[in-house]
Amino acid sequence: MADFSIKRQARLRREFLYRKSLEDRYARMQKKKDTIKSSIQEGSEIPNHLKKKAISLMENGEWDDEGPRLAAELGGEDNDIDDEYRWAGVNDPKIVLTTSRDPSSKLKAFAKEIKLLFPNCQRINRGGNETKQLIEACRANDVTDFIIVHETRGRPDGLIICHLPFGPTSYFTLNDVVMRHDIPDIGTMSEQYPQLLFNNFKTKLAERTMNVLKYLFPVPKPSSTRVVSFTNYDDWILFRQHMYKKVDGGKTYELSEIGPRFSMHLYKIIRGTLEQVQAAEVEYDKKSHLNTQRKRMLFSSEDPW
């Protein structure tokens, strides 16, 4: 039975990667067609690398279906790189949270607060279990996301979010971690499904990161008074959590922070799950953007304030 399950997972993974390769191929071809069309409309010269294939590409382009593009512009589902989250929102996410091995007391306390942050989240002790064993157990129990928090010398400094069953896996650096008991006049932690606010996520990479974070939360009720905010500033994602209530007869609103606070910085995304890190395709890696003369803003060039 175990061998059958392993073979089935391998087959589903191959089919998933094949669909991805087709999508990438179609996206490259469509980009060439759009370049040729814009050159013809503007009366400019067609790029040299497209001149030989320009006629055949334009002939094929006459039969292109505009439906998917129009659906994406109107806010419908787009069959692109984010189709791992195609069914997100239909069912509530099911999350398993754990820590690195031999966690300190501070990391354990931080993991407890992260568990309260995500609805439908279950925290487990890492013990001596390997990553592969944990991922297989999560797949067998229909877990949608697997999260690991890491530390350095008792300071939480890493967060890994692995979407199941096929990925992606996103790696974040954590900084400026302030736990609930360190915030003065802290409010009580609500169990309501939170409203989500994403500020200053402008680029394609930013939208990809936003989807990774957004689909960790279930769809809230309109009456929910719990608010979770993610604000991008200088490619750092500032996390805050508040409760609000109406005052003065509903004319104004009063915010109370319920914590925790921390900053996140994305440094890697792979198109696979955590145990496939050696074989999976790297979608984004911060290292490839370090040797630039002028610092590049990868999420947005605007100031959120």
C-alpha positions as CSV (number, residue, x, y, z in Angstrom):
1,M,0.0,0.0,0.0
2,A,2.8,2.4,0.8
3,D,4.6,1.7,-2.5
4,F,1.3,2.4,-4.3
5,S,0.9,5.7,-2.5
6,I,4.5,6.7,-3.3
7,K,4.1,5.8,-7.0
8,R,0.8,7.8,-7.1
9,Q,2.5,10.9,-5.6
10,A,5.3,10.6,-8.1
11,R,2.9,10.3,-11.0
12,L,0.8,13.3,-9.9
13,R,4.0,15.3,-9.4
14,R,5.1,14.5,-13.0
15,E,1.7,15.5,-14.4
16,F,1.9,18.7,-12.4
17,L,5.4,19.6,-13.7
18,Y,4.3,18.8,-17.3
19,R,1.4,21.2,-17.0
20,K,3.8,23.8,-15.7
21,S,6.2,23.3,-18.6
22,L,3.3,23.7,-21.1
23,E,2.2,26.9,-19.4
24,D,5.7,28.3,-19.5
25,R,6.0,27.5,-23.2
26,Y,2.6,29.1,-24.1
27,A,3.6,32.2,-22.0
28,R,6.8,32.6,-23.9
29,M,5.1,32.2,-27.3
30,Q,2.4,34.7,-26.3
31,K,5.0,37.3,-25.2
32,K,6.6,37.0,-28.7
33,K,3.2,37.5,-30.4
34,D,2.5,40.6,-28.2
35,T,5.9,42.1,-29.1
36,I,5.3,41.6,-32.8
37,K,1.8,43.1,-32.6
38,S,2.9,46.1,-30.7
39,S,5.8,46.7,-33.2
40,I,3.3,46.6,-36.1
41,Q,0.8,48.9,-34.4
42,E,3.5,51.4,-33.4
43,G,5.2,51.2,-36.8
44,S,8.5,50.3,-35.3
45,E,11.0,47.7,-36.4
46,I,10.4,44.1,-35.3
47,P,13.2,42.8,-33.0
48,N,15.9,40.9,-34.9
49,H,15.4,37.6,-33.0
50,L,11.7,37.5,-34.0
51,K,12.0,38.5,-37.7
52,K,12.3,35.0,-39.1
53,K,9.3,33.7,-37.1
54,A,7.2,36.8,-37.3
55,I,4.9,35.7,-40.2
56,S,4.2,32.2,-38.7
57,L,3.6,33.7,-35.2
58,M,1.1,36.2,-36.6
59,E,-0.7,33.6,-38.6
60,N,-1.1,31.5,-35.4
61,G,-2.1,34.5,-33.5
62,E,-5.2,35.1,-35.6
63,W,-6.7,32.0,-33.9
64,D,-5.8,33.0,-30.4
65,D,-8.7,32.8,-27.8
66,E,-9.0,36.1,-26.0
67,G,-11.2,34.5,-23.3
68,P,-8.6,33.6,-20.7
69,R,-6.9,37.0,-21.0
70,L,-10.2,38.9,-20.6
71,A,-11.2,36.7,-17.7
72,A,-8.0,37.5,-15.9
73,E,-8.5,41.2,-16.5
74,L,-12.0,41.0,-15.1
75,G,-10.7,39.2,-12.0
76,G,-11.5,35.6,-12.9
77,E,-9.2,32.6,-12.4
78,D,-6.0,32.8,-14.5
79,N,-4.3,29.5,-15.5
80,D,-0.8,30.7,-14.6
81,I,1.9,29.9,-12.1
82,D,-0.4,30.3,-9.1
83,D,-2.7,27.4,-10.1
84,E,-1.4,25.6,-7.0
85,Y,-4.0,27.8,-5.2
86,R,-6.7,27.3,-7.7
87,W,-9.1,25.7,-5.2
88,A,-8.1,28.0,-2.3
89,G,-11.1,29.5,-0.7
90,V,-13.4,26.6,-1.5
91,N,-12.2,24.7,1.6
92,D,-10.6,26.2,4.7
93,P,-6.8,25.7,4.9
94,K,-5.5,23.0,7.2
95,I,-2.1,23.9,8.6
96,V,0.5,22.0,10.6
97,L,3.2,24.0,12.4
98,T,6.4,22.8,13.9
99,T,9.9,24.0,14.9
100,S,13.5,23.2,14.3
101,R,15.0,20.4,16.4
102,D,15.7,21.1,20.1
103,P,13.8,24.5,20.2
104,S,14.5,27.0,22.9
105,S,11.7,28.2,25.3
106,K,11.5,31.5,23.3
107,L,11.0,29.6,20.0
108,K,8.3,27.4,21.6
109,A,6.5,30.5,22.8
110,F,6.7,32.1,19.4
111,A,5.4,28.9,17.8
112,K,2.4,29.0,20.2
113,E,1.6,32.6,19.1
114,I,1.9,31.6,15.4
115,K,-0.5,28.8,16.0
116,L,-3.0,31.3,17.4
117,L,-2.4,33.5,14.4
118,F,-3.6,31.0,11.8
119,P,-7.1,29.5,12.2
120,N,-7.3,25.7,11.7
121,C,-3.6,25.4,12.7
122,Q,-2.2,22.4,14.7
123,R,1.2,22.6,16.4
124,I,3.3,19.4,16.7
125,N,6.5,18.7,18.4
126,R,9.4,18.0,16.0
127,G,11.2,15.4,18.0
128,G,13.5,13.3,15.9
129,N,11.2,13.2,12.8
130,E,12.7,13.9,9.5
131,T,11.2,16.4,7.1
132,K,10.2,13.7,4.6
133,Q,8.3,11.8,7.2
134,L,6.4,14.9,8.3
135,I,5.5,15.9,4.7
136,E,4.2,12.4,3.9
137,A,2.1,12.4,7.1
138,C,0.7,15.8,6.2
139,R,-0.2,14.7,2.6
140,A,-1.9,11.6,4.0
141,N,-4.1,13.8,6.2
142,D,-5.0,16.4,3.5
143,V,-3.0,19.2,5.1
144,T,-2.8,22.2,2.8
145,D,0.3,24.0,4.3
146,F,3.3,22.9,6.4
147,I,5.1,25.6,8.4
148,I,8.5,25.5,10.2
149,V,9.9,28.2,12.4
150,H,13.7,28.4,13.0
151,E,15.9,30.2,15.4
152,T,19.5,31.3,16.0
153,R,20.7,31.4,19.6
154,G,17.2,31.6,21.0
155,R,16.0,34.3,18.6
156,P,13.3,33.3,16.0
157,D,14.8,34.3,12.6
158,G,13.3,32.0,10.0
159,L,10.0,30.9,8.6
160,I,9.4,28.2,5.9
161,I,5.9,27.8,4.3
162,C,5.4,24.7,2.3
163,H,2.2,24.4,0.3
164,L,0.9,20.8,-0.2
165,P,0.7,18.6,-2.1
166,F,3.1,19.9,-4.8
167,G,4.5,23.3,-3.6
168,P,5.6,26.0,-3.8
169,T,7.9,26.3,-0.7
170,S,8.7,29.9,0.4
171,Y,11.6,30.8,2.7
172,F,11.5,34.0,4.8
173,T,13.9,35.7,7.1
174,L,12.3,37.0,10.3
175,N,13.5,40.2,12.1
176,D,12.3,42.5,14.9
177,V,10.2,39.8,16.5
178,V,8.1,41.2,19.4
179,M,5.8,38.7,21.2
180,R,2.5,39.4,22.7
181,H,3.6,39.5,26.3
182,D,6.2,42.2,25.3
183,I,3.6,44.6,23.9
184,P,2.1,47.0,26.5
185,D,-1.7,47.2,26.9
186,I,-2.2,44.1,24.8
187,G,-5.7,43.1,23.8
188,T,-7.1,39.5,24.0
189,M,-6.5,37.2,21.1
190,S,-9.6,36.6,19.1
191,E,-10.5,33.4,17.3
192,Q,-12.4,35.1,14.5
193,Y,-11.3,34.6,11.0
194,P,-9.3,37.8,10.2
195,Q,-9.8,40.4,7.5
196,L,-6.6,40.7,5.5
197,L,-4.9,43.9,4.3
198,F,-2.0,43.8,1.8
199,N,-0.3,47.2,1.2
200,N,2.3,48.0,-1.5
201,F,2.5,44.6,-3.3
202,K,2.9,45.8,-6.9
203,T,5.1,43.4,-8.9
204,K,4.5,39.8,-10.1
205,L,6.8,38.5,-7.4
206,A,5.0,40.5,-4.8
207,E,1.6,39.1,-5.9
208,R,3.1,35.6,-5.8
209,T,4.2,36.2,-2.2
210,M,0.8,37.7,-1.4
211,N,-0.9,34.5,-2.6
212,V,1.4,32.4,-0.4
213,L,0.4,34.4,2.7
214,K,-3.2,35.1,1.8
215,Y,-4.3,31.4,1.4
216,L,-3.0,30.5,4.9
217,F,-6.2,32.2,6.2
218,P,-9.8,31.1,5.6
219,V,-12.5,33.4,4.2
220,P,-13.7,35.6,7.0
221,K,-17.2,36.8,7.7
222,P,-17.9,40.5,6.8
223,S,-18.6,41.2,10.5
224,S,-15.2,40.1,11.7
225,T,-13.4,42.8,13.7
226,R,-10.0,41.1,13.6
227,V,-7.5,42.6,11.1
228,V,-4.2,41.2,9.9
229,S,-2.0,43.5,7.9
230,F,1.0,42.9,5.7
231,T,2.8,46.1,4.5
232,N,5.7,46.0,2.1
233,Y,8.4,48.5,2.9
234,D,11.8,48.3,1.2
235,D,11.1,44.6,0.4
236,W,10.4,43.8,4.0
237,I,6.9,42.7,4.9
238,L,5.8,44.3,8.2
239,F,3.3,42.1,10.0
240,R,0.7,43.6,12.5
241,Q,-2.5,42.3,14.0
242,H,-5.3,44.4,15.5
243,M,-8.9,44.3,16.7
244,Y,-11.2,47.3,16.0
245,K,-14.4,48.5,17.4
246,K,-16.8,51.3,16.7
247,V,-16.9,54.3,19.1
248,D,-18.9,57.5,19.2
249,G,-21.9,55.8,17.9
250,G,-20.2,54.3,15.0
251,K,-18.6,57.6,13.7
252,T,-15.0,56.5,14.4
253,Y,-13.1,53.3,15.0
254,E,-10.7,52.4,17.7
255,L,-7.8,50.0,17.1
256,S,-6.1,47.8,19.7
257,E,-3.0,45.8,18.8
258,I,-3.1,42.1,19.8
259,G,0.3,41.0,18.5
260,P,2.7,39.5,17.7
261,R,4.8,41.8,15.6
262,F,7.6,40.9,13.2
263,S,9.2,41.7,9.8
264,M,9.6,39.1,7.0
265,H,11.9,39.1,4.1
266,L,11.5,36.6,1.2
267,Y,14.8,35.1,0.0
268,K,13.8,32.0,-1.9
269,I,10.9,30.2,-3.6
270,I,11.1,26.7,-5.0
271,R,8.5,24.9,-7.2
272,G,8.3,21.8,-5.0
273,T,7.8,20.7,-1.4
274,L,10.3,20.9,1.4
275,E,11.8,17.4,1.0
276,Q,12.4,18.0,-2.7
277,V,14.6,21.0,-2.2
278,Q,17.6,19.4,-3.9
279,A,15.7,18.5,-7.1
280,A,13.0,21.2,-7.4
281,E,13.2,24.1,-9.7
282,V,14.2,27.4,-8.1
283,E,11.6,30.0,-9.0
284,Y,13.2,32.9,-7.1
285,D,16.5,33.2,-5.3
286,K,17.7,36.4,-3.6
287,K,21.4,35.6,-4.3
288,S,20.9,36.3,-8.0
289,H,19.9,39.9,-7.3
290,L,22.7,40.9,-4.9
291,N,25.4,42.0,-7.4
292,T,23.6,45.1,-8.7
293,Q,25.1,48.5,-8.6
294,R,21.8,50.2,-7.6
295,K,19.5,48.4,-5.2
296,R,16.4,47.0,-6.9
297,M,13.0,47.0,-5.3
298,L,11.5,43.6,-6.0
299,F,8.1,44.2,-4.5
300,S,7.4,47.8,-5.2
301,S,9.3,51.0,-5.9
302,E,6.7,53.1,-4.0
303,D,6.7,54.2,-0.4
304,P,3.7,52.7,1.4
305,W,3.5,55.6,3.8
